[in-house]
Amino acid sequence: MVLENETVSAISLLSQEILSKIGWIIQAIGGLLVIYIILIIVKIFTIKKELNILKEVQKDLKIIKKKLKIK
């Protein structure tokens, strides 16, 4: 009877320890996911900015080509 109680308490402690570790791992993964999402958002904004710059350069090139054709 005493062995059963000790075994049950040992299993209970072990399962609590495992659940604690699993909870910590899930929190760490969640934190990494948040950082990853923030980096993706920053990348999207930089890509948009680069696209706007490319559009302006294309417009400038068209203007330059027109001016060169006139001469």
N, C-alpha and C positions, 0 to 999 in steps of 0.2 A: 504494500500500500504506500509506503514511504517512497519507494523507488518510482512508483507511478506518478506521484505528486511532483517529485523532483524532475522526472522526465517531461511532464506536462509543462512545468514552469520553465525548463530549459528550452523546450520547443517554442514556448510563448515568447521568451526573450529573444530567441534566434529569429523568429518571424518578425518581431518588432524591429530588430536591428536591420533585417533585410528590407522591410518596408521603409525604414528611415533612409537607407542607402538609395533605394529606388526613387523615393521622393526627391532626394537631393539630385539625383541624375536627371530626373524630369525637369527640375527647376533650372539646372545648368543648360539643358537642351533648349528650354524656353528662352533663356537669356541669349544664347547664341542665335536663336531664330530671330529674336528682336533686332540684334545687331545686324544680322544678314539682311533683314527687310529694310533697315535704315540705309545700309550701303546700296541696296538696289534702288531705293528712291533717289539717293544722291546721284547714282549713275544715270538714271533716267533724266534727271534735270540737266546733267552735263551733256548728255547726248542731244537733248532738245536745243541747248545753247549752241552746240557745234553745228547742228542742222541749220539754225538761223544764220550763223556765220557763213556757212556754205551757200545758202540762198543769196545772201548779200554779195558774196564773191561772184556768183554766177551773174547776178544783175550787173555788177561792175564790168565783168568780162564782155557782156553783150553791148554795153555802152562803149567800151573801148573798141570792140570790133566795128561798131557802126561808125565811130569817129575815124578809124583807120580806113574804112571803105570810102568815106567822103573825100579824103585827101587823095 
